[in-house]
């Protein structure tokens, strides 16, 4: 199985409701597992202070709880500072994030750079394989979320891109 086939498997798992794929061949075995998405919200409510109007205290507590419950889902959809015409580019795999092909060369992209679809934006090393990661979007790099040579998880935020 080559790199392209593994990348296609990762995309398949990412775009479908599959949570696990396992393939075994003669001398090769791969298992791709995605963490199930959890919508459970844990909150710890404090007892409201006594108020002159007990009904107002109850309404305020319910309002605060509903805001706390709504906040995580809103932040999952878009980061708080994210504009409508921006998109978060996420890591397609687990590995080590590199901004350039070697320490003595320039970074593939910097904040403010224009990127085109298919352009290499970084490298992720996984199991001693250096995988060039290409942009899926056209636009301008607004923010880089990961430092060079740091580990990244699958689906971790890498770049914020302002779409053209």
N, C-alpha and C positions, 0 to 999 in steps of 0.2 A: 504494500500500500504506500503510495507516495504522498508528499506534502499536500498537493492539490486535493486529493481525495479526503484527507483528514480535514482540511479546511472546509470542504463541502459538507462533511458530516457535522462539523461545528455549526455551520450556518443552518443546516436542517434542524438541528436540535433547538437552535435559537429562535427560528421562525415558526416552529410548531409547538404543540402542547406536549411533545415527548419530554420525559424527564431523564431517560437513560437509554443509551445505545451501546451495545457491546458487539464487537466483531472479532472473530478468531479465525486465523488462517494457519498455515503450516507452522511458520516460525514467528508469527506476529499476532499480537492480541492488543486490542484497544477498547477501552471502556470510557464513555463520555457520560457524565452524570451532572445534571443541573439541580441546583438547590430549589426546592419548591418555594414558590412565592407565598409569603405569609401576610395576611391582611389583619393579623391580630394586633390590637393596639393596647399597650399596657399603660395605665395611668394610675397615679396615686392622688386621690382627692384629699384635700385638707378640709377640715370642718370649718364652715363659714363662721365668721365672728357674729355675735349677737347683733341684730339690727333692730331699729325702731319698727320697721315694717318687715315681718318675717317672710312675706310673699316675695318681696324684692330680693332678699338674700337667696331664695330658692331659684328665682329666675336668673340671677347672676351666676350661680353655681352651674346651672344647666347650660347657660350660654358659654361659660368658660370650658366646660367639658366638651361641648360640641365643637368649639374652636380647636381644642387640643386634638380631638379626633379627626377633624378635617385637615389639620396642618400637615401630618405626614403624607397623606395622599396627594396633596397639592405639591409638596416638595418632591415627591417621587416623579410626578409628571414633568415638572420644570423646576430647576433650581431657582431660588428666590430672585437672584439678580439676572436671570435669563430672559432675554427679549423674545418676542414671538418669532422673529426671523432667525433665531439661532437654534443649533442642534448640538447635543452632546455626542461626541464620537467616543464609543466605548471599546474596551479591549476585547478582541475576539478569542483570547486564550489566556491561560495562566503562564506566567514566565517573568523574565526580567526585562524591564523597559529601557531601551536605549534611544536617545535622540539623534545619534549619528552612527555611521557605519564603523567608526573607530575613534579612539580618544583624540587623535590629532586632526580630525576633519570637522568641518562645520556641521551644525545640526541640520537635519532634513528640513525642519520648519521652525520658525520663531514666531512669537506673538506679533501680529500685524502682517504676516506673510499671506499671500493669496495661494490657495490650493485648488487643484482641479481633481475631478473624479479620476481615480486610478493612480494618482501621484503617491509615491512612498512618503509617509509622514513619520514613521518610526520603525524600529526593529524590536521584536520581542523574542528573546532567547528562551527556548523551552527544550529541555533534554539535549543540550549542546547543539541544537539546531537554531540558526538565526533566521527568523521569519520576517520578511519585509511586510509591513502592514500598509495597505493602500487606503487612501481616503475614499469614502463612499459618497462624498459631497463636494460641491464646488462652493467656495466662499473664502472668508478670511479667518485666520486663527485669532481668536479673541483671548483665549486663556489656555494654558497648559497645566493640567491638574497634577501631573506626576513628575518627580525629579528624576534626572538621569541616573541609570543603573540601580533603580529601585524595583522591588518585586511588585507585580500587579496581579490582580485576580481576574477571573473571567467576568466580563461585563462591567469592569471598573471604569469610571470616567477617565478619559485620557486628555481630550481636547474639547474646547467649546468653540464651535465654528459658526460665524455669522454668514448665513446663506446669501448668495448673489441673487 
